[in-house]
């Protein structure tokens, strides 16, 4: 089931919330939590009921192992063996569903063998609920888990706002919230703020991201077929995808925060205007923040972090980003994307080391310096996204070669037709005004750039109505009072955005991060 569907918005959501608050008031908290777990499993099973057994078995297995690991009366050697077997089992299941065919393809190519591929359908959200539970096991082994309430754990894993595409939640932030009496009582202010958050995310996805998809996908499809691309074609496709991915995933994260806020539950931030970053280190503090946190806390630091000298630190950065790329998908394009970002981070940290040795103050820089850093970082990210989106390495290289070719300020006939048939192109055609495809493409990308770089992000709009989970790093993000308030003016604006988005649901598209 998709957030951007009539089934979810008009049926699942009102029924789930209505019964949750009713049961919380009249039947007790345990019954209400049980209902929310059941509703979340129904939400997950809507896509493919066959995989309900997988996530339920994963919950029981990891909860049982977590309780064993949390019992410090057991011998350390026994706990170590249990921990190693449990993490291996989780990674084994993830590896089978996500990487088995990739492994066989490369084995066949390397050895000239012909092992048959299995018909494996990737379960939705398997990377998210696997990583979430591995973090729980690690913390249980370290003796850092403070709560073992099974219902709270089951809801922590299955909670429908985050289940399919994140954010990657942490038990320490979420499980205590499910025991707070306030979440079981309907709060009109929480509901209004959550609904506004949800609508803003829905608008990002349906109106902006899906419109940009029609300009990016044809370029990658043409490159995959070996079609020659013009310089402007390649840049148009790469930039369209760059902004599509941003509005798609940040829109999903906003919707998840809004859905939880309707129930008085706080989810962590996952985006904080990442394209405004002035270097790649800052980019990863702003993009997919919960995944960055997981990779740092449970992989980079586990490898030694920066405690064993600069060379080891750079190696750890590269390994972490390579595995982060592989987490996103089983393909060489994802591995190259991860390697690129690993190299970006190495260069960035190395440059900072040089500046510190020269006595520079890294906390201060000129306006020109920040602008240059922002532009360079953005261009580096765009190059990475070309590999991230391409079906294979050759496709990515064709697009990048066209992007680096001599500038030509015109589109090819095929891409001109694509642009003219876009939403803005169709609107221009209705007006009867003659406008070139190049001007239409420039206008679309200019709007995306303006919203991304100049407009406030969702948490800045919502201001004090966004609350990070207690103890989360995001609580340190300085957010002013914002511009949203529960009044008739904002009700009208949010209502207009909701109508616009709902009218655009005639062609429902999945969120891009569903595939991960």
C-alpha positions as CSV (number, residue, x, y, z in Angstrom):
1,X,0.0,0.0,0.0
2,X,1.3,3.4,-0.9
3,X,1.0,6.7,1.0
4,X,0.2,8.4,-2.2
5,X,-3.0,6.3,-3.0
6,X,-6.7,6.9,-2.4
7,X,-6.8,3.5,-0.6
8,X,-4.4,4.7,2.0
9,X,-5.6,8.2,2.4
10,X,-9.3,7.7,2.4
11,X,-9.6,4.2,4.0
12,X,-6.6,2.8,5.8
13,X,-5.5,6.0,7.5
14,X,-8.8,7.2,9.0
15,X,-9.8,3.6,10.1
16,X,-6.4,3.0,11.7
17,X,-6.2,6.3,13.5
18,X,-9.9,6.2,14.5
19,X,-9.7,2.8,16.0
20,X,-6.3,3.5,17.7
21,X,-7.7,6.5,19.6
22,X,-11.0,4.7,20.4
23,X,-9.2,1.6,21.7
24,X,-6.7,3.7,23.6
25,X,-9.5,5.5,25.4
26,X,-11.9,2.7,26.1
27,X,-10.0,-0.6,25.8
28,X,-6.6,0.1,27.2
29,X,-3.1,0.8,25.9
30,X,-2.1,-2.8,25.2
31,X,-5.2,-3.3,23.0
32,X,-4.5,-0.1,21.1
33,X,-0.8,-1.0,20.5
34,X,-1.8,-4.5,19.4
35,X,-4.3,-2.9,16.9
36,X,-1.5,-0.7,15.6
37,X,0.8,-3.7,15.1
38,X,-2.0,-5.6,13.3
39,X,-2.8,-2.6,11.1
40,X,0.9,-2.1,10.3
41,X,1.2,-5.8,9.3
42,X,-1.9,-5.4,7.1
43,X,-0.3,-2.3,5.5
44,X,2.9,-4.4,4.8
45,X,1.0,-7.4,3.6
46,X,-1.1,-5.4,1.1
47,X,1.8,-5.5,-1.3
48,X,2.5,-9.3,-1.0
49,X,0.9,-11.3,1.8
50,X,3.5,-14.1,1.2
51,X,6.2,-12.0,2.9
52,X,4.2,-11.4,6.1
53,X,5.6,-14.6,7.5
54,X,9.2,-13.3,6.9
55,X,8.8,-10.1,8.8
56,X,6.8,-11.8,11.7
57,X,9.5,-14.5,12.0
58,X,12.2,-11.8,11.9
59,X,10.5,-10.0,14.8
60,X,10.1,-13.1,17.0
61,X,13.6,-14.3,16.2
62,X,15.4,-11.0,16.9
63,X,13.3,-10.2,20.0
64,X,14.2,-13.6,21.5
65,X,17.8,-13.2,20.7
66,X,17.8,-9.7,22.1
67,X,16.5,-10.9,25.4
68,X,19.2,-13.6,25.5
69,X,21.9,-11.1,24.8
70,X,20.6,-8.7,27.3
71,X,21.0,-11.3,30.1
72,X,24.4,-10.4,31.4
73,X,24.4,-13.4,33.7
74,X,25.3,-15.6,30.7
75,X,28.9,-16.2,30.0
76,X,30.5,-13.6,27.7
77,X,31.7,-16.3,25.3
78,X,28.1,-17.7,25.0
79,X,26.7,-14.2,24.4
80,X,29.4,-13.6,21.7
81,X,28.5,-16.8,19.9
82,X,24.7,-16.0,20.1
83,X,25.4,-12.5,18.8
84,X,27.5,-13.7,15.9
85,X,25.0,-16.3,14.8
86,X,22.1,-13.9,15.1
87,X,23.7,-11.1,13.1
88,X,24.9,-13.7,10.5
89,X,21.3,-15.1,10.2
90,X,19.9,-11.6,9.6
91,X,22.6,-10.8,7.0
92,X,22.1,-14.2,5.5
93,X,18.4,-13.6,4.9
94,X,19.1,-10.1,3.5
95,X,21.8,-11.5,1.3
96,X,19.6,-14.2,-0.1
97,X,16.8,-12.0,-1.1
98,X,18.8,-9.0,-2.2
99,X,22.2,-10.3,-3.5
100,X,21.8,-14.0,-4.5
101,X,21.1,-13.2,-8.2
102,X,23.8,-10.6,-8.3
103,X,26.4,-13.1,-6.9
104,X,25.3,-15.7,-9.4
105,X,25.5,-13.3,-12.3
106,X,29.0,-12.3,-11.5
107,X,30.1,-15.9,-10.7
108,X,28.8,-17.0,-14.1
109,X,30.6,-14.1,-15.8
110,X,33.9,-14.8,-14.0
111,X,34.0,-18.6,-14.3
112,X,32.0,-19.1,-17.5
113,X,29.5,-21.2,-15.6
114,X,25.7,-21.2,-16.2
115,X,24.1,-21.5,-12.8
116,X,20.4,-20.7,-13.0
117,X,19.0,-17.7,-11.3
118,X,16.4,-18.1,-8.7
119,X,13.0,-16.3,-9.0
120,X,13.4,-14.1,-6.0
121,X,11.2,-11.1,-5.4
122,X,12.8,-8.6,-3.1
123,X,10.5,-8.1,0.0
124,X,9.6,-4.4,0.6
125,X,11.6,-2.7,3.3
126,X,13.8,-5.7,4.1
127,X,17.0,-3.5,4.3
128,X,15.2,-1.1,6.7
129,X,13.7,-3.7,9.1
130,X,16.9,-5.8,9.0
131,X,19.2,-2.9,9.9
132,X,16.8,-1.7,12.5
133,X,16.9,-5.0,14.3
134,X,20.7,-5.5,13.9
135,X,21.1,-2.3,15.8
136,X,18.8,-3.6,18.5
137,X,20.9,-6.8,18.8
138,X,24.2,-4.8,18.9
139,X,22.9,-2.6,21.7
140,X,21.5,-5.6,23.6
141,X,24.9,-7.3,23.4
142,X,26.5,-4.1,24.7
143,X,24.0,-3.9,27.5
144,X,22.5,-0.7,26.3
145,X,18.9,-1.8,25.7
146,X,16.6,-0.6,28.5
147,X,13.2,-2.0,27.4
148,X,12.1,-5.5,26.3
149,X,8.4,-5.0,26.0
150,X,7.4,-7.3,23.2
151,X,4.4,-5.2,21.9
152,X,6.5,-2.1,21.9
153,X,9.3,-3.9,20.0
154,X,6.9,-5.4,17.5
155,X,5.5,-1.9,16.8
156,X,9.0,-0.4,16.7
157,X,9.8,-2.8,13.8
158,X,6.5,-2.7,12.0
159,X,5.3,0.9,12.6
160,X,3.7,1.7,9.2
161,X,4.9,5.3,8.8
162,X,8.5,4.1,8.4
163,X,8.2,0.4,7.6
164,X,8.6,0.5,3.8
165,X,11.3,3.2,3.1
166,X,12.5,4.5,6.5
167,X,13.7,6.4,8.3
168,X,15.9,3.9,10.0
169,X,14.6,4.0,13.5
170,X,16.5,3.4,16.8
171,X,14.8,1.4,19.6
172,X,16.1,3.9,22.2
173,X,14.2,6.7,20.6
174,X,11.0,4.9,19.7
175,X,10.0,2.2,22.1
176,X,9.7,4.5,25.2
177,X,7.3,6.7,23.2
178,X,4.8,3.8,22.8
179,X,4.3,3.7,26.5
180,X,3.5,7.4,26.9
181,X,-0.2,8.0,27.9
182,X,-0.4,11.1,25.7
183,X,-0.2,9.2,22.4
184,X,-3.5,7.3,23.1
185,X,-5.5,10.5,23.3
186,X,-6.5,12.5,20.2
187,X,-4.8,15.9,20.2
188,X,-6.2,18.4,17.7
189,X,-3.0,20.4,17.5
190,X,-0.8,17.3,16.9
191,X,-3.3,16.1,14.3
192,X,-3.4,19.4,12.5
193,X,0.4,19.7,12.4
194,X,0.8,16.1,11.4
195,X,-1.7,16.4,8.6
196,X,0.0,19.6,7.3
197,X,3.4,17.8,7.4
198,X,1.8,14.8,5.5
199,X,0.2,17.1,2.9
200,X,3.5,19.0,2.3
201,X,5.3,15.6,1.7
202,X,2.5,14.4,-0.5
203,X,2.7,17.6,-2.6
204,X,6.5,17.1,-3.0
205,X,6.0,13.5,-4.2
206,X,3.0,13.8,-6.5
207,X,3.3,17.4,-7.9
208,X,7.0,17.9,-8.0
209,X,8.9,14.5,-8.0
210,X,6.5,12.7,-10.3
211,X,6.6,15.6,-12.8
212,X,10.3,15.5,-12.9
213,X,10.3,11.7,-13.4
214,X,8.9,12.2,-16.9
215,X,11.9,14.3,-17.8
216,X,14.6,12.1,-16.3
217,X,13.5,8.5,-17.1
218,X,13.5,8.9,-20.9
219,X,17.1,10.0,-20.9
220,X,18.3,7.0,-18.9
221,X,16.1,4.7,-21.0
222,X,17.6,6.2,-24.3
223,X,21.2,5.8,-22.9
224,X,20.5,2.2,-22.0
225,X,19.6,1.5,-25.6
226,X,22.8,3.2,-26.8
227,X,21.0,6.2,-28.3
228,X,23.2,9.3,-28.9
229,X,22.4,12.1,-26.5
230,X,23.0,15.8,-26.9
231,X,24.9,17.7,-24.2
232,X,21.7,19.4,-23.0
233,X,19.7,16.2,-23.1
234,X,22.2,14.5,-20.7
235,X,22.2,17.5,-18.3
236,X,18.4,17.7,-18.4
237,X,18.0,14.1,-17.6
238,X,20.6,14.0,-14.8
239,X,19.3,17.2,-13.1
240,X,15.7,16.0,-13.4
241,X,16.6,12.8,-11.7
242,X,18.7,14.6,-9.1
243,X,15.7,16.8,-8.0
244,X,13.2,13.9,-8.5
245,X,15.0,11.8,-6.0
246,X,15.3,14.6,-3.5
247,X,11.6,15.5,-3.6
248,X,10.5,11.9,-3.8
249,X,12.5,10.7,-0.7
250,X,12.3,13.9,1.3
251,X,8.5,13.9,0.5
252,X,8.2,10.3,1.9
253,X,10.2,11.2,5.0
254,X,7.9,14.2,5.6
255,X,4.8,12.1,5.2
256,X,6.2,9.5,7.6
257,X,6.9,12.3,10.2
258,X,3.4,13.7,9.7
259,X,1.7,10.3,10.0
260,X,3.5,9.7,13.3
261,X,2.8,13.2,14.6
262,X,-0.9,12.7,14.1
263,X,-0.6,10.1,16.9
264,X,1.8,12.2,19.0
265,X,4.8,10.1,18.1
266,X,8.0,11.7,17.1
267,X,10.2,10.3,14.2
268,X,13.7,11.5,13.6
269,X,14.6,13.8,10.7
270,X,15.9,12.2,7.6
271,X,16.5,15.3,5.5
272,X,17.8,18.7,6.2
273,X,18.2,20.5,2.8
274,X,21.1,18.3,1.8
275,X,21.7,20.1,-1.5
276,X,22.6,23.2,0.5
277,X,25.7,21.4,1.9
278,X,29.0,23.2,1.3
279,X,31.0,19.9,1.4
280,X,30.4,16.2,1.1
281,X,30.8,15.7,4.9
282,X,27.9,18.1,5.5
283,X,25.9,16.5,2.7
284,X,25.9,13.2,4.5
285,X,24.9,14.9,7.7
286,X,21.9,16.2,5.9
287,X,21.0,13.4,3.4
288,X,19.3,10.2,4.7
289,X,20.4,11.2,8.1
290,X,19.2,8.1,9.9
291,X,21.1,5.8,7.5
292,X,24.2,7.9,7.9
293,X,23.9,7.6,11.7
294,X,23.5,3.8,11.4
295,X,26.6,3.4,9.1
296,X,28.6,5.6,11.4
297,X,27.6,4.0,14.7
298,X,27.5,0.4,13.7
299,X,30.0,0.1,10.9
300,X,32.5,3.0,10.7
301,X,33.1,3.1,14.4
302,X,33.1,-0.7,14.6
303,X,35.9,-0.7,12.0
304,X,37.9,1.6,14.2
305,X,36.7,5.0,13.0
306,X,39.4,7.7,13.2
307,X,41.1,6.2,16.2
308,X,43.9,4.3,14.4
309,X,45.6,7.0,12.3
310,X,44.6,8.8,9.0
311,X,45.3,6.0,6.6
312,X,43.1,3.6,8.6
313,X,40.5,6.3,8.9
314,X,40.4,6.8,5.1
315,X,40.2,3.0,4.5
316,X,37.3,2.8,7.0
317,X,35.5,5.7,5.2
318,X,35.8,3.9,1.9
319,X,34.7,0.5,3.2
320,X,31.7,2.1,4.9
321,X,30.5,3.9,1.8
322,X,31.1,0.9,-0.4
323,X,28.9,-1.2,1.9
324,X,26.5,1.7,2.0
325,X,26.3,1.7,-1.8
326,X,25.8,-2.1,-1.7
327,X,23.0,-1.7,0.8
328,X,21.1,0.4,-1.7
329,X,21.1,-2.3,-4.3
330,X,22.8,-5.3,-5.8
331,X,24.6,-3.9,-8.8
332,X,28.0,-2.4,-9.8
333,X,26.4,1.0,-10.3
334,X,25.6,1.1,-6.6
335,X,29.1,-0.1,-5.7
336,X,30.6,2.6,-7.9
337,X,28.3,5.2,-6.4
338,X,29.4,4.2,-2.9
339,X,33.0,4.2,-3.9
340,X,32.7,7.7,-5.4
341,X,31.2,9.0,-2.1
342,X,33.9,7.2,-0.2
343,X,36.6,9.0,-2.3
344,X,34.7,12.3,-2.0
345,X,34.8,11.9,1.9
346,X,38.5,11.0,1.8
347,X,39.3,14.1,-0.2
348,X,37.1,16.3,2.0
349,X,38.7,15.0,5.2
350,X,42.2,15.3,3.7
351,X,41.5,18.9,2.6
352,X,40.3,19.7,6.1
353,X,43.5,18.2,7.6
354,X,45.6,20.3,5.3
355,X,43.7,23.5,6.2
356,X,44.0,22.7,10.0
357,X,47.7,22.2,9.6
358,X,47.9,25.7,8.0
359,X,46.0,27.2,10.9
360,X,42.8,27.9,9.1
361,X,39.5,28.2,11.0
362,X,37.2,25.6,9.4
363,X,34.1,27.1,11.1
364,X,34.4,30.3,9.2
365,X,34.5,30.9,5.4
366,X,33.7,33.7,3.0
367,X,30.4,33.9,1.2
368,X,32.2,33.2,-2.1
369,X,33.9,30.2,-0.5
370,X,30.6,28.7,0.7
371,X,29.0,29.3,-2.7
372,X,31.9,27.6,-4.5
373,X,31.8,24.7,-2.0
374,X,28.1,24.3,-2.4
375,X,28.3,24.3,-6.2
376,X,31.2,21.8,-6.3
377,X,29.5,19.5,-3.8
378,X,26.3,19.6,-5.8
379,X,28.0,18.8,-9.1
380,X,29.8,15.9,-7.4
381,X,26.5,14.6,-6.0
382,X,24.9,14.8,-9.5
383,X,27.7,12.7,-11.0
384,X,27.1,10.1,-8.3
385,X,23.4,10.1,-9.0
386,X,24.0,9.2,-12.6
387,X,25.5,5.9,-11.5
388,X,22.9,5.5,-8.8
389,X,20.0,5.7,-11.4
390,X,21.6,4.0,-14.4
391,X,20.7,0.3,-15.1
392,X,24.3,-0.5,-15.8
393,X,27.8,1.1,-15.9
394,X,27.8,1.6,-19.7
395,X,24.5,3.6,-19.5
396,X,26.0,5.8,-16.8
397,X,29.2,6.4,-18.9
398,X,27.2,7.3,-22.0
399,X,25.3,10.0,-20.0
400,X,28.4,11.3,-18.3
401,X,30.3,11.5,-21.7
402,X,27.4,13.5,-23.1
403,X,27.5,15.8,-20.1
404,X,31.2,16.4,-20.6
405,X,30.9,16.9,-24.4
406,X,31.2,20.4,-26.0
407,X,28.2,22.5,-24.8
408,X,25.3,22.6,-27.3
409,X,22.4,24.8,-26.2
410,X,19.7,22.7,-27.9
411,X,17.8,19.5,-27.3
412,X,17.7,16.5,-29.6
413,X,14.4,16.0,-31.5
414,X,13.4,13.1,-29.3
415,X,14.0,14.9,-26.0
416,X,12.3,18.1,-27.3
417,X,9.2,16.0,-27.9
418,X,9.4,14.6,-24.3
419,X,9.7,18.1,-22.8
420,X,6.8,19.4,-24.9
421,X,4.6,16.6,-23.6
422,X,5.5,17.2,-20.0
423,X,3.0,18.8,-17.6
424,X,4.4,22.3,-18.1
425,X,4.7,21.7,-21.9
426,X,1.1,20.7,-22.1
427,X,0.0,23.7,-20.1
428,X,2.0,26.0,-22.4
429,X,0.4,24.3,-25.5
430,X,-3.0,25.1,-24.2
431,X,-2.2,28.8,-23.9
432,X,-1.3,28.8,-27.6
433,X,2.0,30.6,-26.8
434,X,5.0,29.4,-28.8
435,X,7.8,28.4,-26.4
436,X,10.9,26.3,-27.2
437,X,11.5,23.0,-25.5
438,X,14.8,24.4,-24.1
439,X,12.9,27.2,-22.4
440,X,10.4,24.8,-20.9
441,X,13.1,22.5,-19.5
442,X,14.9,25.6,-18.1
443,X,11.7,26.8,-16.4
444,X,11.0,23.4,-14.8
445,X,14.6,23.0,-13.5
446,X,14.6,26.6,-12.3
447,X,11.5,26.0,-10.2
448,X,13.1,22.9,-8.7
449,X,16.3,24.8,-8.0
450,X,14.5,27.7,-6.4
451,X,12.4,25.5,-4.1
452,X,15.5,23.4,-3.1
453,X,18.0,26.2,-2.5
454,X,15.8,29.2,-1.6
455,X,12.6,28.0,0.0
456,X,12.5,26.8,3.7
457,X,12.4,23.1,4.2
458,X,9.4,21.3,5.8
459,X,10.8,21.4,9.4
460,X,11.6,25.1,9.0
461,X,8.0,25.7,7.8
462,X,6.6,23.7,10.7
463,X,9.0,25.2,13.2
464,X,8.2,24.4,16.8
465,X,5.6,21.9,15.8
466,X,8.4,19.5,14.7
467,X,9.8,17.7,17.7
468,X,12.6,15.2,17.4
469,X,12.6,12.0,19.6
470,X,14.0,12.7,23.0
471,X,17.8,12.2,23.0
472,X,18.1,12.2,19.2
473,X,20.9,14.1,17.6
474,X,18.4,15.9,15.5
475,X,17.1,17.7,18.6
476,X,20.2,19.8,18.4
477,X,19.2,21.1,15.0
478,X,18.2,24.7,15.5
479,X,14.7,25.2,14.2
480,X,13.0,28.6,14.8
481,X,9.3,29.1,15.3
482,X,8.6,28.5,11.6
483,X,5.8,30.1,9.6
484,X,3.1,27.5,10.0
485,X,0.4,28.0,12.6
486,X,-3.1,26.4,13.1
487,X,-5.2,29.2,11.5
488,X,-7.6,29.6,8.6
489,X,-5.0,31.0,6.2
490,X,-2.8,28.0,6.6
491,X,-5.8,25.7,6.5
492,X,-6.6,27.1,3.1
493,X,-3.1,26.7,1.8
494,X,-2.7,23.2,3.0
495,X,-6.2,22.4,1.7
496,X,-5.2,23.7,-1.8
497,X,-2.0,21.7,-1.7
498,X,-4.0,18.6,-0.7
499,X,-6.5,19.0,-3.5
500,X,-3.8,19.6,-6.1
501,X,-1.9,16.4,-4.9
502,X,-5.1,14.3,-4.7
503,X,-6.0,15.3,-8.2
504,X,-2.6,14.1,-9.3
505,X,-3.1,10.6,-8.0
506,X,-4.6,9.3,-11.2
507,X,-1.3,7.7,-12.1
508,X,0.2,6.4,-8.9
509,X,3.9,5.8,-8.8
510,X,6.0,4.0,-6.2
511,X,8.5,5.9,-4.0
512,X,12.1,5.4,-5.4
513,X,13.4,4.1,-2.1
514,X,10.9,1.2,-2.1
515,X,13.4,-0.8,-4.2
516,X,16.0,-0.7,-1.4
